């Protein structure tokens, strides 16, 4: 799955009692730009307690016309039934799943009423790799070490990374979601704004029921259909979920996280994970570094980067066996720099947002006993709002640095346009879409 990387979406979700002392009271999974043809893009959504990432459009305060929606909803179900049966869903499975299903206005309000503001990478990481999340991750690893070692042996994915995904997706199983998935997906499919995607998920959910992995009442998750300990949406479940316990069901909903954790490892393994290789290494850049090289398409061996003065913050030599790497500057030249390897891309298949990938990678390092990020962040900066991102793209394009899209999403095209603009005005060309860049453009 390849989706341009941008700011992360904030979505509200659910509440549940904490399983660990001092557990963060939410999932912190950020979601990259929603390409609704891709499954994992819409994985877990998180409770808005001011620590998760934001959405890309202004909030909508309009009330959903409930009566009219309910009238049309039943008619839509009647039509969808035929499409589902044509896709191979048995009539008895469909009818049982849709018994007493009604239009869920709460789901629509959650889908529409989302903050336009993003958070910075350091604010996200403050939560993703908080002391409590690290401590609880170590506890989860200790408690489930035997099964995690067995999962690691079978799939070749480091157990700490699996635990880190678990920690970000559901706070180690604490917040798996209690929304009924079939009514939620049906409501979102009928709503029409992203109907095709959610109808695909709904058919996949019915197929899961038809396979006997769970029941309609037990199929719960977030309001957008993400399910289980590591928040699989239905299409991703069908592609990657495994029966690790051998009971004949791929049960990611159970209090026993075995199948969910193994399914996550299976997903990462199929995405190209290489055991024993880091996702990335924090590095220092030399004075006079050519920041145009800090680009995902510029790949060099650790040895070649070392010749350019790029070095690990620990001072240790980065092994050549890790493979080719690129340099990533998630907060521009004033923030931390990372040399990232193939395993960064493997996590990216699970969720394409840079902050999420760094969050999983860094949390796994901390669970393993590694140090915190050593470099400072430009904490005096703030993230651009949706309207400011639109303004940035419009001004870049008018100035001759075409972003090719005016959508408020800071992906590779906008980053390249920012870098070109920075070169033209003689500032560090790090491609960072900052408030300073916008202010320069406004002048």
C-alpha positions in Angstrom: 0.0 0.0 0.0 1.4 3.4 -1.0 -0.3 6.6 0.0 1.4 10.0 0.0 2.5 10.8 3.6 0.8 13.7 5.2 -0.6 14.9 8.5 -2.5 12.4 10.6 -6.2 12.1 11.1 -7.9 12.6 14.4 -10.9 10.4 14.9 -13.0 9.8 18.0 -13.6 6.3 19.1 -14.6 4.5 22.3 -14.1 4.1 26.0 -13.1 1.1 28.1 -11.7 0.4 31.5 -7.9 0.4 31.6 -6.1 -2.9 31.9 -2.9 -1.4 33.2 -2.2 1.0 35.9 -1.6 4.5 34.5 -2.5 3.2 31.0 -3.0 5.9 28.4 -6.8 6.2 28.1 -6.9 6.0 24.3 -5.5 4.5 21.1 -3.0 6.8 19.4 -3.2 5.3 16.0 -2.9 8.1 13.4 -4.2 7.5 9.9 -2.6 8.7 6.8 -4.4 10.4 3.9 -7.5 8.3 3.3 -7.1 6.4 0.0 -10.3 4.5 0.4 -9.3 1.8 -2.1 -6.6 0.7 0.3 -7.5 -1.4 3.3 -5.1 -0.5 6.1 -5.4 3.2 5.6 -8.6 3.2 7.6 -7.4 1.1 10.5 -7.8 2.2 14.1 -9.3 5.4 15.1 -8.7 7.1 18.4 -10.5 8.8 21.3 -10.0 12.6 21.2 -8.2 13.5 24.4 -6.0 16.1 22.8 -3.1 13.8 22.1 -3.9 12.2 18.7 -3.6 13.4 15.2 -6.0 15.4 13.2 -8.3 15.3 10.3 -8.1 17.1 7.0 -11.3 19.0 6.7 -13.3 21.5 8.8 -15.9 20.3 11.3 -19.5 20.0 10.2 -22.0 21.0 12.8 -25.1 20.1 10.9 -27.5 17.6 12.5 -28.1 14.4 10.5 -31.7 14.3 9.2 -32.6 11.1 11.1 -36.1 10.4 9.9 -35.3 10.9 6.2 -32.1 8.8 6.6 -34.0 5.9 8.2 -36.5 5.9 5.4 -33.9 5.7 2.7 -31.6 3.4 4.7 -34.0 0.4 4.6 -34.4 0.9 0.9 -30.6 0.9 0.5 -30.4 -2.3 2.6 -32.8 -4.0 0.2 -30.7 -3.0 -2.8 -27.4 -3.9 -1.0 -28.8 -7.3 -0.2 -28.8 -8.2 -3.8 -25.3 -7.0 -4.4 -24.1 -8.9 -1.3 -25.7 -12.1 -2.5 -24.2 -11.7 -5.9 -20.8 -11.4 -4.2 -21.3 -14.8 -2.6 -22.9 -13.9 0.7 -25.5 -16.4 1.8 -29.0 -15.1 2.3 -29.2 -16.6 5.8 -25.9 -14.9 6.8 -27.0 -11.5 5.4 -30.4 -11.7 7.1 -29.0 -12.6 10.5 -26.4 -9.9 10.3 -28.9 -7.2 9.3 -31.6 -8.2 11.8 -32.6 -5.0 13.7 -29.9 -2.9 12.0 -30.8 0.8 11.9 -29.2 4.0 10.7 -26.6 5.1 13.3 -26.6 8.9 13.5 -23.7 8.8 16.0 -21.4 7.1 13.4 -22.2 9.8 10.9 -21.6 12.6 13.4 -18.3 11.1 14.3 -17.3 10.8 10.7 -18.3 14.4 9.9 -17.4 16.3 13.0 -13.6 16.0 13.1 -11.1 18.7 14.0 -9.3 20.5 11.2 -6.2 20.9 13.2 -3.1 18.7 13.2 -0.6 18.1 15.9 3.1 18.1 15.5 5.3 15.0 15.3 6.7 15.7 18.7 3.3 16.1 20.3 2.3 12.8 18.8 5.4 11.0 20.0 5.0 12.4 23.5 1.9 10.2 23.7 2.9 7.3 21.5 6.1 6.7 23.5 5.0 8.1 26.8 6.5 6.7 30.0 3.2 4.9 30.8 3.0 3.4 27.3 6.6 2.2 27.5 6.1 0.7 31.0 2.8 -1.0 30.0 4.5 -2.3 26.8 7.2 -3.9 28.9 4.6 -5.4 31.1 2.6 -6.8 28.2 5.8 -8.3 26.7 6.6 -9.9 30.0 3.1 -11.3 30.5 2.8 -12.7 26.9 6.5 -13.4 26.3 6.1 -17.1 25.5 3.4 -16.6 22.8 5.2 -13.5 21.4 8.4 -15.5 21.1 6.5 -18.2 19.3 5.0 -15.6 17.0 8.4 -14.1 16.3 9.8 -17.6 15.5 7.0 -18.4 13.1 6.7 -15.1 11.2 10.2 -13.6 11.6 8.9 -10.3 13.0 10.5 -8.9 16.2 8.2 -9.3 19.1 8.8 -5.7 20.4 7.4 -4.3 17.1 4.3 -6.4 17.4 3.8 -5.2 21.0 4.3 -1.6 19.9 1.6 -1.9 17.2 -0.6 -3.4 19.9 0.2 -0.5 22.2 -0.6 2.2 19.6 -3.7 0.5 18.2 -5.6 -0.3 21.4 -3.4 0.6 24.4 -2.5 -3.2 24.7 -6.1 -4.3 24.2 -7.6 -1.8 26.6 -9.6 0.1 23.9 -10.7 -2.4 21.2 -14.0 -0.6 20.5 -17.6 -1.5 21.4 -19.4 -0.3 18.3 -21.3 -2.9 16.3 -19.4 -3.2 13.1 -22.3 -4.2 10.7 -24.6 -1.3 11.5 -21.7 1.2 11.5 -20.4 0.1 8.1 -23.9 -0.1 6.6 -24.5 3.5 7.8 -21.3 4.7 6.3 -21.9 2.9 3.1 -25.4 4.3 2.8 -24.2 7.8 3.7 -22.6 8.0 0.3 -19.6 10.3 0.9 -17.3 7.3 0.9 -19.9 4.7 0.1 -17.9 2.5 -2.3 -15.1 1.9 0.3 -17.4 1.2 3.1 -19.6 -1.1 1.0 -16.5 -3.1 0.2 -15.7 -3.3 3.9 -19.3 -4.4 4.7 -19.1 -7.3 2.2 -15.8 -8.3 3.7 -17.4 -8.2 7.2 -20.2 -10.4 6.0 -17.7 -12.8 4.6 -16.0 -13.0 7.9 -19.3 -13.9 9.5 -20.0 -16.5 6.8 -16.6 -18.1 7.5 -17.6 -18.6 11.1 -14.8 -16.6 12.7 -17.2 -14.6 14.9 -20.9 -13.6 15.3 -22.6 -10.3 14.5 -23.0 -9.4 18.1 -19.3 -10.2 18.8 -18.1 -8.2 15.8 -17.3 -5.0 17.5 -14.8 -2.3 16.9 -14.4 1.4 16.2 -17.1 3.5 14.6 -15.4 3.1 11.2 -15.1 -0.7 11.4 -11.6 -1.3 12.7 -11.6 -4.4 14.9 -9.7 -6.2 17.6 -6.5 -5.7 19.5 -4.6 -4.3 16.5 -7.6 -2.8 14.7 -7.9 -4.6 11.4 -10.6 -3.4 9.0 -12.5 -6.3 7.3 -10.6 -6.4 4.0 -7.3 -6.5 5.9 -8.6 -9.2 8.2 -9.5 -11.4 5.2 -6.0 -10.8 3.7 -3.8 -11.2 6.8 -5.5 -12.6 9.8 -4.4 -16.0 11.0 -5.6 -18.7 13.4 -2.5 -18.9 15.7 -4.3 -20.8 18.5 -5.5 -23.6 16.2 -9.1 -23.5 17.3 -10.4 -23.1 13.8 -11.2 -19.3 14.1 -9.2 -16.2 13.5 -10.4 -14.5 16.7 -9.0 -11.0 16.9 -11.8 -10.0 19.3 -11.0 -12.4 22.1 -9.5 -11.3 25.4 -6.7 -13.6 24.5 -4.7 -11.5 22.0 -2.9 -14.5 20.4 -4.6 -14.4 17.0 -4.5 -10.6 16.8 -0.8 -10.4 17.6 0.0 -13.2 15.2 -2.1 -11.6 12.5 -0.2 -8.3 13.0 3.1 -10.2 12.6 1.7 -11.9 9.5 0.8 -8.6 8.0 4.3 -7.1 8.7 6.0 -10.3 7.4 4.1 -10.1 4.1 5.0 -6.4 3.9 8.7 -7.3 3.8 9.8 -7.1 7.5 13.4 -8.3 8.1 14.1 -9.6 11.6 17.0 -8.0 13.4 17.1 -4.9 11.2 16.0 -1.6 12.7 13.2 0.5 11.3 15.6 3.4 11.5 18.4 4.9 13.5 18.6 8.5 14.8 21.5 10.3 13.2 23.3 13.6 13.3 23.9 15.5 10.1 27.2 17.4 9.4 27.5 21.1 9.0 26.9 22.0 5.4 24.8 18.9 4.7 23.0 18.9 1.4 19.4 18.8 2.5 18.1 18.0 -0.9 19.5 14.5 -0.2 17.0 14.1 2.7 14.5 12.5 0.3 12.8 9.1 0.3 14.0 8.4 -3.2 17.7 9.0 -2.3 19.0 5.6 -1.1 22.6 5.0 0.0 24.3 2.4 2.1 25.2 3.3 5.7 28.9 3.4 4.6 28.1 5.9 1.8 26.1 8.1 4.2 29.0 7.9 6.7 31.3 9.3 4.0 29.0 12.3 3.8 29.2 12.8 7.6 25.9 11.2 8.6 26.5 9.4 11.8 24.5 7.6 14.5 23.8 9.8 17.6 25.2 6.9 19.6 28.5 7.2 17.8 28.4 3.5 16.8 28.9 2.5 13.3 25.7 1.6 11.4 26.2 -1.8 9.9 26.2 -2.1 6.1 24.1 -5.3 6.4 21.1 -3.2 7.3 20.8 -2.3 3.6 20.3 0.9 1.8 18.7 3.8 3.6 17.3 7.2 3.1 17.4 10.2 5.5 14.1 11.4 7.0 13.5 14.8 8.6 10.0 14.6 10.0 10.2 18.1 11.5 12.7 19.7 9.1 16.3 20.5 9.7 15.6 21.8 13.3 14.3 18.5 14.5 15.5 14.9 14.8 16.9 13.1 11.7 16.6 9.4 11.0 18.3 7.0 8.7 15.4 4.7 7.7 15.6 1.2 6.3 13.4 -1.3 4.6 11.5 -2.1 7.8 10.2 1.5 7.9 8.5 0.7 4.6 7.1 -2.5 6.1 5.4 -0.6 9.0 4.3 1.9 6.4 2.3 -0.8 4.7 0.3 -1.1 8.0 -0.2 2.7 8.2 1.5 5.2 5.9 1.7 8.1 8.2 5.3 9.0 9.1 4.4 9.8 12.7 2.7 6.4 13.1 5.7 4.5 11.7 8.2 6.5 13.8 5.8 6.0 16.8 5.8 2.2 16.4 9.5 2.0 15.7 10.5 4.2 18.6 8.1 2.6 21.1 9.5 -0.8 20.1 13.0 0.5 20.7 12.0 1.8 24.1 10.3 -1.4 25.1 13.5 -3.2 24.1 15.4 -0.9 26.5 16.7 1.7 24.0 17.1 5.4 24.7 14.7 8.2 24.0 15.1 10.4 20.9 18.2 12.5 21.6 17.7 15.5 19.3 15.6 18.5 20.2 12.3 19.3 18.4 11.3 22.8 17.3 8.7 22.9 20.0 8.1 26.6 19.4 6.5 25.7 16.1 2.9 24.7 15.7 1.2 22.6 13.0 -0.7 24.2 10.2 -4.4 24.1 10.2 -6.4 22.7 7.3 -7.1 26.1 5.9 -3.4 27.1 6.2 -2.4 24.0 4.4 -4.8 24.8 1.6 -3.4 28.4 1.5 0.2 27.1 1.4 -0.6 24.9 -1.6 -2.4 27.7 -3.4 0.4 30.1 -2.8 3.1 27.6 -3.8 1.3 26.8 -7.0 0.8 30.5 -7.9 4.5 31.2 -7.2 5.4 28.6 -9.8 6.0 25.6 -7.5 3.0 23.4 -8.5 1.8 21.1 -5.8 -0.5 19.4 -8.4 -3.3 19.1 -5.9 -5.0 21.7 -3.6 -6.3 19.3 -1.0 -4.7 20.3 2.4 -2.6 17.1 2.5 1.1 17.4 2.9 2.4 14.6 0.8 5.5 14.1 -1.5 4.2 16.5 -4.1 3.8 19.4 -1.7 7.1 18.5 0.1 8.9 18.8 -3.2 7.2 22.1 -4.0 8.2 23.4 -0.6 11.8 22.3 -1.2 11.9 24.0 -4.6 10.5 27.2 -3.1 13.1 27.1 -0.2 15.9 26.7 -2.7 14.6 29.7 -4.7 14.6 32.0 -1.6 17.9 30.7 -0.1 16.7 28.9 3.0 17.4 25.4 4.1 15.7 23.1 1.5 14.3 20.5 4.0 10.9 20.4 2.4 9.2 21.1 5.8 5.8 22.7 5.4 6.1 25.0 8.3 4.3 28.2 9.4 7.5 30.1 8.5 7.2 28.9 4.9 3.6 30.0 4.7 4.5 33.4 6.2 7.2 33.9 3.6 4.8 33.1 0.8 2.3 35.5 2.2 4.8 38.3 2.1 
